[in-house]
Amino acid sequence: MNIQDIQTDKLSLITWITQLQDISLIRKLKNLQADNIDIPQWQKEEVNKRLKELEKNPGSAIDFDTMLDRLEEKYDL
């Protein structure tokens, strides 16, 4: 999935939401936006570890689109 696909999907969702008449679904969507998600400590530690590794070796990183392409190829998505 590339940036254009994501933008197209976002536009489709926005159009769908603006035409939505189902009150219960609107409330569910609103709650999704308002949900506070607790991030577990192990996940915070993993992010900090990866950031430190990136600081040591910035050339090891790949961009998001490349990562998505690799996942799509690996899992035939």
Secondary structure, 3 states (H helix, E strand, C coil): CCHHHHHHHHHHHHHHHHHCCCHHHHHHHHHHHHCCCCCCHHHHHHHHHHHHHHHHCHHHCCCHHHHHHHHHHHCCC
